[in-house]
Amino acid sequence: MFKIKILDWYIIKKYLGTFVFTMAIFSIIIVVFDISERLDDFIRHEAPLSKIVFEYYAGFLPFYLNFLSPLINFIAVIFFTAKMADQTEIVPILSGGVSFNRFLRPYFISSTVIFIVTLIFNLFIIPETNQLLVEFENVYINPKTDNTKMYSHLQLNKNSYAYIENFDNNQKIGYKFSLETFKGDELVEKTTADRVLWDSVKHKWRLENYSTRKVNGLKETMINGSTKDTTLDMQPVDFEIYDNLTKAMNMRELNTRIKKEKIRGAGIMDELLLEKYRRFVYPFSAYVLTLMGVALSSRKVRGGIGLPLGMGILLSFVYILFIQFANMFSLKGGLPPIIAVVIPNILFGILGLYLLVKAPK
C-alpha cells in the first residue's frame, strides 16, 4: 500500500482543480451557445422559464458535460502539465531521483477519481437527467404533430404475437388490435379488438369490442364482449416514435428492454447494446487521455504551452470523432456494439503508450 506524498497531493490538486475549472468554463460556453440557438424554439412553443431551467438545462448540462468530459480531461491534463514543464518544475522532480513511472502515479490517482465519478454519473445520474431533457425536447423543441405509429408487430413471448394497426402515442390508444397464441405451430387462441387502451392507474390494457376465438383440435369456441381488462407484456413506450428514448432509460429499464428485444426482434438491439456498453466503457477514457496528455506535455518546448495545448485539443476532437464514427458503423454498418465501444480506447491507448515511450524521461 503506497502512501500519498507531498508531490502526489501537489499534482492531484492541480489536476482536479484544473479539471473542475475547465468544466465550469465549458458549462458557461455551452449554455450561452445553446440559448442563442434554442431561444426561438423556447418562444415559439411557449416553454415556461421554470421548465427551461429545472428540466431542460438540468438535463442538458450533465449530458453534454459527460459527453465532452474526455475533451475537458485532456485539456486539463495538458494545460497544467505543460505549464509545469514551462516553469521548469518537472525537470527538478525527475532529476531528484523520481522515476517517470513514479511521476505518473498522482495522474492515475486523479484519473481514478474522475473514472469513478463518471461511471456513477453514467449508470445512475445521467439517465435520470436525460429523462428531464427528453421530456422537455419532445414537448417544447421537437414535438411530433403526428404521434401515431403504424402497423406494429410485437412478439410478447415465445408463443404470443400482437399486432396493432395504428397506435396514438398521445392518447395511448391502439386501433385494430389482435393477439395470437400458438402451441407449437398450431393456433390455440386469437383475440381481436376494435380498440386497446392503456390504463395508467391499473397498469393494464382495456380491450373494447373484442372477440376471443379458442381452438381445441376440431372444436372452436367464440367469446364476444364490450370491454375487458387484461395484462399484456407490452407498454406504451414500446410504440414511441421518438429516437432519443434509449438515453433516458435507467439500467434496469435498459436491461429489460434488451431482454424483450431478444424475443421481439424490433430492430433496435444494436442501439440498446451500444447505449449499455457505452455507459461502462466510456469512463475509461480518463485513463487513456491522461496517458496521452502527460506524454505530450511533459517536455518543455519553445513557445510555452500553446503547441501542446493545440495538439491536445486536436487529438481530443479526433478521439470524440472516432467514437462517433464507430457508433455509426455499429448502427448502420453491422459492427458489433461491444467492438464499436471498445476500439477507440484500445487504439488511442496504444497511441498513448507509444507517446509515453517516446516522451523524455
VMD Tcl script that draws the C-alpha trace (Angstrom):
set ca {
  {0.00 0.00 0.00}
  {1.63 3.23 -1.13}
  {1.47 6.48 0.78}
  {0.32 9.68 -0.91}
  {3.15 12.18 -0.50}
  {3.52 15.92 -0.92}
  {4.37 15.60 -4.63}
  {1.27 13.47 -5.17}
  {-1.01 15.95 -3.42}
  {0.54 18.81 -5.40}
  {-0.19 17.20 -8.78}
  {-3.61 15.84 -7.72}
  {-4.75 19.31 -6.63}
  {-3.50 20.82 -9.89}
  {-5.14 18.06 -11.96}
  {-8.56 18.05 -10.29}
  {-8.60 21.81 -9.79}
  {-7.86 22.45 -13.46}
  {-10.43 19.82 -14.48}
  {-13.19 21.43 -12.38}
  {-12.26 24.93 -13.58}
  {-12.27 23.79 -17.23}
  {-15.62 22.07 -16.65}
  {-17.06 25.34 -15.31}
  {-15.76 27.30 -18.31}
  {-17.25 24.77 -20.73}
  {-20.57 24.91 -18.85}
  {-20.84 28.64 -19.38}
  {-19.86 28.39 -23.06}
  {-22.29 25.51 -23.72}
  {-25.23 27.33 -22.09}
  {-24.54 30.62 -23.87}
  {-24.31 28.99 -27.30}
  {-27.35 26.77 -26.68}
  {-29.52 29.70 -25.54}
  {-28.66 31.60 -28.71}
  {-29.64 28.54 -30.78}
  {-32.76 27.45 -28.87}
  {-34.29 30.79 -27.95}
  {-36.61 30.78 -30.98}
  {-37.84 27.27 -30.07}
  {-38.49 28.29 -26.47}
  {-40.51 31.32 -27.57}
  {-42.38 29.54 -30.38}
  {-43.53 26.66 -28.15}
  {-44.07 28.91 -25.10}
  {-41.76 26.97 -22.80}
  {-42.05 28.16 -19.16}
  {-38.87 29.61 -17.67}
  {-39.02 27.18 -14.73}
  {-39.07 24.20 -17.10}
  {-36.23 25.65 -19.18}
  {-34.03 25.99 -16.09}
  {-35.02 22.98 -13.99}
  {-35.84 20.47 -16.74}
  {-34.06 21.38 -19.95}
  {-30.75 22.68 -18.62}
  {-30.84 20.33 -15.62}
  {-30.74 17.55 -18.20}
  {-28.79 19.30 -20.96}
  {-25.70 20.29 -18.96}
  {-24.94 16.88 -17.35}
  {-25.43 15.11 -20.69}
  {-23.10 17.32 -22.72}
  {-20.51 17.77 -19.99}
  {-20.39 13.98 -19.70}
  {-20.11 13.69 -23.49}
  {-17.29 16.27 -23.60}
  {-15.53 15.01 -20.46}
  {-12.71 13.34 -22.49}
  {-12.01 16.67 -24.21}
  {-12.19 18.55 -20.90}
  {-9.99 15.99 -19.16}
  {-7.41 16.06 -21.94}
  {-7.24 19.85 -21.99}
  {-6.91 19.98 -18.20}
  {-4.02 17.47 -18.14}
  {-2.13 19.14 -20.98}
  {-2.71 22.65 -19.65}
  {-1.34 22.20 -16.14}
  {1.38 19.69 -17.14}
  {2.66 21.94 -19.96}
  {2.60 24.84 -17.53}
  {4.66 22.82 -15.03}
  {7.13 21.95 -17.80}
  {7.28 25.59 -18.98}
  {8.05 26.75 -15.43}
  {10.76 24.07 -15.18}
  {9.01 22.15 -12.38}
  {9.19 18.70 -13.97}
  {12.95 18.63 -14.62}
  {13.99 19.01 -10.93}
  {11.38 16.40 -9.94}
  {12.89 13.82 -12.30}
  {16.46 14.95 -11.55}
  {15.81 14.44 -7.83}
  {15.53 10.67 -8.31}
  {11.78 10.37 -9.04}
  {11.23 7.96 -11.93}
  {8.85 8.88 -14.71}
  {6.56 5.99 -13.71}
  {6.53 7.32 -10.14}
  {5.77 10.79 -11.54}
  {2.70 9.30 -13.27}
  {1.20 7.94 -10.03}
  {-0.75 11.09 -8.95}
  {-2.07 11.43 -12.50}
  {-3.61 7.97 -12.36}
  {-4.94 8.57 -8.85}
  {-6.74 11.64 -10.21}
  {-7.86 9.68 -13.28}
  {-9.34 7.05 -10.98}
  {-11.35 9.71 -9.16}
  {-12.69 11.02 -12.49}
  {-13.34 7.45 -13.68}
  {-15.41 6.61 -10.58}
  {-17.40 9.85 -10.70}
  {-18.05 9.46 -14.45}
  {-19.12 5.83 -14.02}
  {-21.56 6.75 -11.24}
  {-23.00 9.53 -13.40}
  {-23.29 7.24 -16.44}
  {-25.08 4.47 -14.55}
  {-27.30 6.36 -12.13}
  {-27.50 10.12 -12.65}
  {-27.28 10.84 -16.40}
  {-30.26 8.56 -17.28}
  {-32.43 10.47 -14.77}
  {-31.35 13.91 -16.01}
  {-31.74 12.67 -19.60}
  {-35.36 11.82 -18.77}
  {-35.95 15.50 -17.95}
  {-34.18 16.56 -21.15}
  {-36.06 14.10 -23.38}
  {-39.47 15.02 -21.97}
  {-38.76 18.71 -22.49}
  {-37.38 18.25 -26.04}
  {-40.34 16.14 -27.13}
  {-42.79 18.81 -25.97}
  {-41.08 22.18 -26.49}
  {-38.34 21.63 -29.12}
  {-39.22 18.72 -31.41}
  {-42.89 17.93 -30.78}
  {-44.47 15.36 -33.07}
  {-47.53 16.72 -34.88}
  {-48.46 13.17 -35.91}
  {-47.58 10.92 -32.98}
  {-49.12 7.74 -34.40}
  {-47.15 4.57 -35.04}
  {-48.50 2.38 -37.84}
  {-48.51 -1.40 -38.30}
  {-46.78 -2.57 -35.13}
  {-45.93 -6.25 -34.73}
  {-44.69 -7.48 -31.34}
  {-43.68 -10.91 -30.11}
  {-44.71 -10.82 -26.45}
  {-43.23 -14.21 -25.57}
  {-42.24 -17.34 -27.46}
  {-45.90 -18.29 -28.04}
  {-47.78 -14.96 -28.31}
  {-47.79 -12.34 -31.06}
  {-49.57 -8.96 -31.00}
  {-50.47 -6.64 -33.87}
  {-51.79 -3.06 -33.75}
  {-52.69 -1.32 -36.99}
  {-52.05 2.14 -35.54}
  {-51.23 3.43 -32.07}
  {-51.84 7.00 -30.91}
  {-48.99 7.83 -28.51}
  {-50.74 10.96 -27.23}
  {-53.95 9.17 -26.21}
  {-52.30 5.77 -25.53}
  {-54.94 4.10 -27.71}
  {-54.38 1.41 -30.33}
  {-56.77 0.50 -33.15}
  {-57.38 -2.84 -34.89}
  {-55.69 -4.98 -32.26}
  {-55.11 -8.71 -32.49}
  {-53.36 -11.21 -30.21}
  {-52.47 -14.72 -31.40}
  {-51.32 -17.53 -29.11}
  {-49.68 -20.66 -30.52}
  {-48.85 -24.06 -29.13}
  {-46.02 -25.22 -31.31}
  {-47.19 -24.48 -34.85}
  {-50.90 -24.61 -34.02}
  {-53.04 -21.57 -33.29}
  {-54.88 -22.15 -30.00}
  {-56.33 -18.70 -29.32}
  {-56.90 -15.45 -31.18}
  {-58.28 -12.24 -29.69}
  {-59.25 -9.23 -31.76}
  {-60.49 -5.82 -30.60}
  {-61.50 -2.58 -32.25}
  {-59.51 -0.60 -29.71}
  {-56.96 -1.26 -26.97}
  {-56.41 1.41 -24.29}
  {-53.65 1.73 -21.68}
  {-54.91 2.21 -18.10}
  {-52.08 4.05 -16.33}
  {-53.68 3.52 -12.91}
  {-54.19 -0.24 -13.12}
  {-51.20 -0.75 -15.46}
  {-53.41 -2.93 -17.63}
  {-54.80 -2.84 -21.15}
  {-58.52 -2.46 -21.81}
  {-59.96 -4.17 -24.88}
  {-63.07 -2.66 -26.44}
  {-65.47 -4.56 -28.72}
  {-63.37 -7.67 -28.52}
  {-63.84 -11.28 -29.57}
  {-61.81 -14.29 -28.50}
  {-61.66 -17.43 -30.57}
  {-60.33 -20.56 -28.83}
  {-59.30 -23.59 -30.85}
  {-59.03 -27.07 -29.33}
  {-58.48 -29.54 -32.12}
  {-61.66 -29.57 -34.19}
  {-63.61 -27.67 -31.51}
  {-63.86 -23.91 -31.52}
  {-65.47 -21.53 -29.06}
  {-66.11 -17.81 -29.53}
  {-66.39 -15.22 -26.75}
  {-67.56 -11.68 -27.51}
  {-67.67 -8.71 -25.18}
  {-67.73 -4.94 -24.98}
  {-64.81 -4.34 -22.57}
  {-62.18 -6.45 -20.88}
  {-59.10 -5.62 -18.80}
  {-56.08 -7.77 -19.45}
  {-52.36 -7.87 -18.66}
  {-50.03 -7.94 -21.66}
  {-46.25 -7.89 -21.75}
  {-46.10 -4.57 -23.59}
  {-46.08 -0.91 -22.59}
  {-46.97 2.36 -24.38}
  {-43.23 3.09 -24.56}
  {-42.94 0.15 -26.99}
  {-44.81 2.29 -29.51}
  {-42.90 5.55 -29.01}
  {-41.63 7.01 -32.27}
  {-39.02 9.38 -30.84}
  {-35.37 8.43 -31.44}
  {-33.94 9.79 -28.17}
  {-35.55 7.42 -25.66}
  {-32.74 4.93 -25.02}
  {-30.52 7.55 -23.40}
  {-33.28 8.26 -20.85}
  {-33.58 4.62 -19.69}
  {-32.01 3.64 -16.39}
  {-30.03 0.38 -16.26}
  {-33.00 -1.67 -15.09}
  {-35.20 -0.37 -17.92}
  {-32.40 -0.82 -20.43}
  {-31.74 -4.43 -19.42}
  {-35.47 -5.18 -19.50}
  {-35.77 -3.67 -22.98}
  {-32.78 -5.70 -24.19}
  {-34.34 -8.89 -22.83}
  {-37.61 -8.13 -24.62}
  {-35.82 -7.17 -27.82}
  {-34.19 -10.61 -27.94}
  {-37.71 -12.04 -28.25}
  {-39.34 -9.35 -30.38}
  {-36.59 -8.51 -32.83}
  {-37.85 -4.99 -33.50}
  {-34.50 -3.93 -34.99}
  {-33.16 -1.75 -32.16}
  {-30.89 -4.29 -30.42}
  {-27.66 -2.62 -31.63}
  {-28.86 0.76 -30.35}
  {-29.74 -0.70 -26.94}
  {-26.47 -2.63 -26.57}
  {-24.47 0.37 -27.73}
  {-26.07 2.52 -25.03}
  {-25.45 -0.12 -22.36}
  {-21.80 -0.79 -23.21}
  {-21.08 2.90 -23.66}
  {-22.08 3.63 -20.07}
  {-19.49 1.18 -18.74}
  {-16.63 1.73 -21.21}
  {-16.78 5.49 -21.78}
  {-15.32 6.40 -18.34}
  {-12.07 4.53 -19.19}
  {-11.23 7.46 -21.44}
  {-9.99 9.20 -18.28}
  {-7.00 6.83 -18.19}
  {-6.36 6.82 -21.94}
  {-6.36 10.58 -22.39}
  {-4.39 11.22 -19.20}
  {-1.66 8.92 -20.53}
  {-1.59 10.77 -23.84}
  {-1.77 14.18 -22.18}
  {1.22 13.61 -19.91}
  {3.26 12.13 -22.77}
  {2.55 15.16 -24.99}
  {3.06 17.96 -22.48}
  {5.76 16.85 -20.03}
  {8.58 18.30 -22.14}
  {9.42 21.99 -22.16}
  {9.11 23.44 -25.67}
  {9.67 26.83 -27.23}
  {6.59 28.99 -27.38}
  {5.22 27.93 -23.99}
  {2.08 25.80 -23.61}
  {0.45 26.79 -26.91}
  {1.81 23.92 -29.04}
  {1.00 21.03 -26.66}
  {-2.39 22.57 -25.86}
  {-3.21 22.84 -29.57}
  {-2.10 19.25 -30.21}
  {-4.16 18.08 -27.25}
  {-7.33 19.81 -28.45}
  {-6.81 18.35 -31.94}
  {-6.29 14.80 -30.65}
  {-9.25 15.00 -28.27}
  {-11.54 16.10 -31.11}
  {-10.19 13.23 -33.23}
  {-10.92 10.87 -30.32}
  {-14.53 12.08 -29.97}
  {-14.99 12.00 -33.76}
  {-13.64 8.44 -33.85}
  {-16.16 7.41 -31.19}
  {-18.99 8.86 -33.28}
  {-17.79 7.07 -36.42}
  {-17.54 3.77 -34.51}
  {-21.08 4.24 -33.18}
  {-22.38 4.97 -36.68}
  {-20.67 1.88 -38.10}
  {-22.33 -0.15 -35.35}
  {-25.83 1.23 -36.03}
  {-25.61 1.31 -39.83}
  {-22.71 -0.92 -40.85}
  {-23.10 -4.06 -38.79}
  {-20.10 -3.53 -36.49}
  {-20.77 -5.36 -33.17}
  {-21.63 -2.78 -30.46}
  {-19.02 -4.04 -27.98}
  {-16.26 -3.59 -30.59}
  {-17.56 -0.15 -31.56}
  {-17.40 0.96 -27.92}
  {-14.05 -0.62 -27.01}
  {-11.95 0.01 -30.14}
  {-11.48 3.82 -29.68}
  {-10.00 3.32 -26.20}
  {-7.78 0.47 -27.42}
  {-6.38 2.37 -30.39}
  {-5.83 5.61 -28.51}
  {-4.47 3.65 -25.54}
  {-1.83 2.14 -27.85}
  {-1.07 5.62 -29.18}
  {-0.74 6.88 -25.60}
  {1.72 4.10 -24.72}
  {3.75 4.90 -27.84}
  {3.88 8.60 -26.94}
  {4.82 7.69 -23.38}
  {7.76 5.58 -24.57}
  {8.94 8.45 -26.77}
  {8.43 11.06 -24.03}
  {11.64 12.45 -22.44}
  {12.46 10.80 -19.14}
}
mol new
graphics top color blue
foreach p $ca { graphics top sphere $p radius 0.5 }
foreach p [lrange $ca 0 end-1] q [lrange $ca 1 end] { graphics top cylinder $p $q radius 0.2 }
display resetview
